[in-house]
């Protein structure tokens, strides 16, 4: 077993007790902790992406509606015909991209591992804040479980 990295820390060399046999010095324990925190970050990223998908869907719907309303208003005045033509061209380009996004959202939502929202209502700031507070309590429980796991690992010889 390679403990060479521990020799680099003066505080460990100069202590009275031998720190080489502590649980955190075992490579398996350190590896378990690293994997745990990577998994935790991945779960946080999934939550952020679920919310981002939801917001993008809402943004696409809102933008499409606003563009249609603006075009209708501009069509009422004949002198805006060149502007209407340009906006109509841009709307068609944007609609083709939006269609691809919508198809991907439908595919993603049909997957069994999708954990995001399926509702058409936009998220409210209060609902988002409540969701984040719930996640924090779950994270606290996960940290407790991981800490217990690492402590248990330190009881077994490597």
N, C-alpha and C positions, 0 to 999 in steps of 0.2 A: 504494500500500500504506500502511495506517494504522499507524504506530508510535507514536502519541500516548500509548498506555497505558504505553510503556516510559519516557517522560519523567517519569512520576510516581515512579519509583524513583531516589532519590539515589545509591545505590550503583552504578547503571548509568550515571548521568550523570557521575559523578566518576572512573570507571575510566579507565585509560590506553588500553586496547584498545577497539575498537568492537564492542559486543555486539549491535548491530542485525543483524549478518549470521550470528549463531549459529543452529544448527538449531532450537532451542527457541523462537526468536522468530517463526518462520514459522507463520502461521495453520493451514496444512494439517497441519503436524506436531502442533500443539497439538490440533487437532480429531481427528486419528488417535489421539492418546493418550487423549483424553476418551472416544472411542468404545470403545477397547480396554478401559478400566477399567469402563465401563458394562457391556460384554459379560461381563467377568470377574465383576462383582457379580451379574449375571443368572444365570450358571452356578452360583455359590455358592447363590443363592436356590433354584434348581431342586433342588440337592442337599438343602437344608434341607426343602423341600416334599416331596420323595420320602420322606425320613425321617419327616416329620410325618404323611403319609398312612399309612405303615406303622404308626406308633404309634397313630393313631386307629383303624385297623382292629382292632388288637390290643385296644385299650381297649374297643371296642364288643363284641367277642367275650367278653372277661372280664366286663364289666358284665352282659351278658345271662345268662351262666352263673351269676354270683353272685346276680342277682335271682331267677332260677328256683329256686335252692337255698334262698334265704331264704323265698320264698313257700311252698315245700313244707314247710319246717320250721314256718312259722306256721299252715298249714292243719291241722296235727296237733292244735292246741289250739282248741277252739270259742270261747273268750272273745276270741280275736284275729280273729274274723270281720270286724269293721269295718276293722281295719288291713289285713287281707288284701284286702278290696274296694278300699280306697284304693290300695294298692300295685299291685294288678292293673290298675287304671285308669291309673296312672302308667306301668306297664310297657308297656301298649298304646300310649300316646302316644309313649313313647320308641322303641318298636319301629317305629312308622310313620316317625319321623325317621331312625332307623338304616337302614331299608329304602331310603330315598332316598339316603343316603350310600353304602350298598353298591352300589346301581345305578350311581351316578356313578363309584365306584372301578372297577367292571367296565368301564364305558365308557372311562375313562381308561387302564386297563391294556391295552386293545385297540388303542390308538393306537400308530403306529410310533415316535413320538417319546418315548414313556414310557420313562424310564430307571431307575425305582424297582424295589423288590423285589416279587416276586410270591409269595414263600413265605408259609406260614401261621405259621412260627415267629417268636416275638418276637425283636427284635434284642438281642444281649448288649452290655453296655458295652465289653467288649474288642473286639468286632467293629466297633463304632462308632468307637472310638479308632483302630483300624488303618486304617479307611476314611478318616478325617480325615487321618492321616499320609500316606497315599497321595496324597490331593488336594493336600497341601502341596507335594510334589515335582513334581506336574504343574503347579501354579501357578508354581513357580520356573522351569520350562521355558517356560511361557507368557510370563512377564515377560521372559525372555531373548530370546524371539522378537520380542516387541513392541519391546523396546529396540533390537534390530538393525534392525527395520523403520523406526523413527523415525530412527535414524542414517542409514540408506540414503536416507530421504526428504530429509534435510538436505543431501545431495549434489546434489540436483536443484534448479534454480532455479524459483522460484514465479512 
